[in-house]
């Protein structure tokens, strides 16, 4: 199969199983979304696939096993953008984006002309060229998100794993960042896997969706099928309204379900939901 | 067009900084050879270095001042480089080899050598025990780092080990076999480069070179760490290997430096901090300039310590601490004000 395939992924920390025997298929040229409530294991699953977290199970790319986690060979295939956009020193945005080229550089090698072109291109595409020389620590949340996205794009990896890329962004930027990721998949024929909270955005951008709840994948398949499934209500514990606005799909949580009813399915979420309702 | 120019600019600035520091270091070293109880002109010193001119001047320059100057350069470079590498690894501008207990356990190793009179038995006992002390701490830090990943446990473990080493040093002083040994240990703990010979210069050199190469080889990983451990892993940085490389490198250079000079603090803190803005805050570009800057600062501080008009020669460790401690305090206050 042409794409990314993970099977039997299990992540344990101490006695807790955060991801339990997950199977994931992310086809090339498509955007695959991971959705689920807070604490369901979305980010953990993504981190396991990225190889930054110890895990059981195997991940294959185009039917070949991936190089060892933490190796540069793997970093040349898989670009991973964590949810937290850490920046510990006030280096410029340009230098931050240049870090995306690290897996392609030799031990004492500098940036080649080609590296610089790729870096410029990544900044152009994320519209972060305007603050290229600003210290990355002085950026707004939205600017930082774009700079970090440019960093991961500069790696030019066949696989992009992106955790909550739009969390800090206003609606306009959310749509443009998601369109950018979509273009990475469809135009540049990459495998894009993205963790999302916004189900309408997921409906709009993702081809495939994985619905995950308490470490287990509950539903996987084409986005429309997963979003239509009653599992969505069961997992999030609220009813959803589904429709189209100006020909854009919308999936939005509704009020009205009896808290005690849903609470019986998910006793651990009852407290939270009774606040939101 | 402007972008390409800026990119080139960053590299050129780093080169300029490096060249300036190299110049400062050489001027400082020349000053160290010229200035002393009797001062000589640069011509006399250079003649003396190659064994020409007045044989007395040649003897003083080559036998007394040259080893001391070379040691100052070695120790300063070691401390500056170790400080820059450690700050990069821990992503904390307040980190210093003294902080994670490496310096104090190296000092403990050396004090043990004094206590049991090993130093009179063999000259190499001191560096060996100091590096052994630094290594014990380093290995402990690595093992604990494997159990508890992250930088906070590393710093806390380092503080605990540092306190332990301090207590054991006090114990060794407390139980000193004779006043002479006590005196020797106390003076040595203050940090000095007095009465050193080429033996010490040669003894420390291999450890410094191996440690220095290890630290420089981690440069790329330190750059990636700017984005945090997780992103660095995603960029193909083997975090376990990077930590091991940096920590072993620090143990080697700091152990070697401490063994020949005693405990000299704050060079590893002050130098990287002052140079960081000049290299665009990039951890990778900070390493070499910090080594050069440390060497320059140390050779100047040692010359100052030598010429201060006091009854007893002031220990260079006292000079660096007097300058460094207020600097450290100012840094902490500044961090508090502008946030990390």
Contacts between the chains, C-beta under 8 A, distances in Angstrom:
chain1	res1	chain2	res2	distance
A	47	B	230	7.2
A	50	B	233	8.0
A	50	B	234	5.6
A	51	B	233	7.5
A	51	B	234	7.8
A	52	B	230	5.2
A	52	B	233	4.2
A	52	B	234	5.5
A	69	B	233	7.7
A	70	B	233	5.6
A	70	B	236	6.8
A	70	B	237	7.1
A	70	B	238	4.6
A	70	B	239	7.1
A	71	B	236	5.8
A	71	B	238	7.3
A	72	B	236	3.6
A	73	B	236	7.4
A	74	B	236	6.4
A	75	B	234	6.5
A	75	B	235	5.2
A	75	B	236	3.1
A	76	B	236	7.4
A	78	B	234	7.4
A	79	B	234	7.3
A	80	B	230	8.0
A	80	B	231	7.3
A	80	B	234	3.6
A	81	B	231	7.5
A	81	B	234	7.8
A	82	B	228	6.9
A	82	B	230	4.7
A	82	B	231	5.4
A	82	B	234	7.2
A	84	B	228	6.8
A	84	B	230	7.8
A	86	B	227	5.6
A	86	B	228	3.2
A	86	B	230	7.9
A	86	B	231	6.6
A	87	B	226	6.5
A	87	B	227	6.8
A	88	B	91	4.0
A	88	B	225	7.1
A	88	B	226	5.3
A	88	B	227	7.8
A	88	B	228	7.0
A	89	B	91	7.4
A	89	B	226	5.2
A	89	B	276	7.8
A	89	B	281	4.3
A	89	B	282	7.4
A	89	B	283	6.7
A	90	B	281	5.1
A	91	B	226	6.0
A	91	B	280	6.0
A	91	B	281	4.9
A	91	B	282	5.6
A	92	B	10	7.9
A	92	B	280	6.3
A	94	B	3	7.8
A	94	B	6	7.6
A	94	B	7	7.1
A	95	B	10	7.7
A	95	B	280	6.4
A	95	B	282	6.0
A	96	B	226	7.2
A	96	B	227	7.3
A	99	B	223	6.3
A	99	B	224	5.9
A	99	B	226	6.8
A	99	B	227	6.3
A	99	B	235	6.6
A	100	B	235	7.6
A	102	B	220	6.2
A	102	B	223	7.1
A	102	B	224	5.7
A	102	B	235	5.0
A	102	B	236	7.0
A	102	B	237	7.8
A	103	B	235	5.8
A	103	B	236	4.5
A	105	B	220	7.3
A	107	B	217	6.9
A	107	B	220	6.9
A	110	B	11	7.9
A	116	B	4	7.3
A	116	B	7	6.4
A	120	B	3	6.4
A	129	B	3	7.8
A	132	B	3	6.7
A	132	B	6	7.8
A	133	B	6	6.1
A	135	B	281	7.5
A	148	B	227	7.8
A	151	B	227	7.3
A	155	B	235	7.7
